[in-house]
C-alpha cells in the first residue's frame, strides 16, 4: 500500500504542496510504488508515447525509443543518445557582460564577467529554460551526470528497465 497517493504526488511534482505537506514526504520513508506512480504522472503529462525511463530535470527525460535510450524534452524535442551531453544541442544564451548580468542581479551581487559567465540552456523547440551554469569564460559545457539506468532499476527497484 503506497504511503502517498497519486494526487499528492502530482501536487508534489507541480510544486503545489506547502512546506508542512512537503517536509514529511521528502524526509520520510519512500514507499516502493512511488517511482512507478511518479513515472505514470509524468507520462500522462507529455504529448508523446515513448516510455519514460527516468526524469533528468523538470522538463527532460531519458526515454526508450526504438530500443535506444534518448533524452527528450517535455515538448517532444529529441536531444539524442542519453550518454551524450544534451546541452550541446540547446539554444544557449551566454551572459558575459555587466549589462547581461545586471538584468538578473543587483549591482555588485552578480558575477564578474572577467572571471565567469552565466550560460542558459534552452530547448530549441519550445524555448523552455532547461538548465544554467556559471563557469569561467571558455570552460567546456558541463555534462551534469550520466545515470546508470540498469543499476537503478535492478538494485533500487528490483526489476529490469522497461527497454531491456
N, C-alpha and C positions, 0 to 999 in steps of 0.2 A: 504494500500500500504506500503510494507516494506521500511524502510529508507535505508537499505543496502542490496545489492543483494547477492545471494548465492556465487558468485565468490569472492566477497570481504570478506565474512565471512570465506570461505575456506582458503583464503590467511591469514586471521587473525589466524585461528587455526593452520596453518602450520608455523607461525612465519615469514611470508614473507612481512609484512607491515612495512613501515618506521614509525618513531615516528610521523611525520607530518600526516600520514594517520591514525595511531592508536589512537592518543590522542582524536580526536573528537568522535571516536567510544566508547572508554571506559568512556569518560566523558559526553557523550551526552545522549539524551533520548533513552530509549530502546523500540524498536517497538515490538508489541505483537507477530509478526510472527518469531522473531529472534530465540527463543529457538527451535521451530519446525524445522527451517532451519538448525540450528546447529546440532540437532539430526539427521536430514536427511544426512548431510555431514558426520557425524561420522559413521552412519550406512553404508554408501557407502564405507567407508574405511576398514571396518572389514570383515574378511573372513567367518563369521558365520551369522546365520539368526535370532537369538534371538533379541527381541526388546530392544533397549537401553532405559532405563527409565531416567537415569541421569548420566553424567560423574562424576567420583570421582577424577581422576587425568588425566594426559596427556595420559596414556595408560590403564587406568582402568575405568570400567563402572559398574553400577548396571543395570542388565538386568532382563527381565522376562523370566523364563524357566519353563515349566510345572507348571504354576500358582504359582511359587515361585520366590522370588527376590534373585538373587545371584550376587556376584562380579565376573567379568570376565575380563581377560586381553585381550588386542587387538589381541594377537596371538591365543586366544581361550581357554587358560587355565582357569579353573573354580576354584575359591577360596572358594566357598560355600556361605552360608547364609550371606547376607549383614549386618546382625546385629552382626556378629562375626568379630573379628579382622583379616582381611585378611593377615596382616603382619606375623601372626604366621604360615602361610603356605608357606612363602617365603624361598628362599635361603638367608641366612643372612651372611654378612661379617662384622665382628667387628674389627674396627681399634682401638687397645688399647695399642700400643707400640709407642715409639718415631719413629721407622723406618716406621711403617704403616702411621702414621700421617705426617711424613716428606715427604712422597710421594705426599701429597696434598698441604702442606703449607710450606712456608719458615721457617727457624729456628726462634723460639720464636713468631711465628704468629699463631700457631695452639693451640689446647687444650692441657692441661697437662693430660697424661694418668692416673695419680694417682687420678685425680678429675673427669674425664669424658671420655667416649668412643664414638666413631662415629660408628653408625650402618648403613649399607647399605642393602636395601631390594631389592632382585632380583626375577623376575618371574622364577619359577622352570622349565618352559618350554622353553621360548625364551631368558632368562637371561637378559632381559631389566631391567635397574635400575628403580625401581618404586618409591622409597622414601628413605630418610635418616633422621636420628635423632641423636642428641647429648645429651647424658644423663649420669648421674653418673653410675659407674660400678654397675651392679646388678639391676638397675632400670627396672621395668617391661616394656614390649613393649607397646608403646603409641598407643591408639586407637584414630586416628585423629578426626573423627567425625562420627555421625550417622545421615544421612539425613532423615528428615521426608518427605518422598516422597509424601504421600497422601495429606498432608497440602500444600506442594509446588504446586502440580498440582491443587488442589481445590482453594486455596487462591490467588496464583500468576498467574496461567494460566486459572482459571475459568473452569476447566474440570476435569473429573475423570482420574486417572492414567490408562494407557493402559491395565494393567493386572487386573483391578478391574471391 
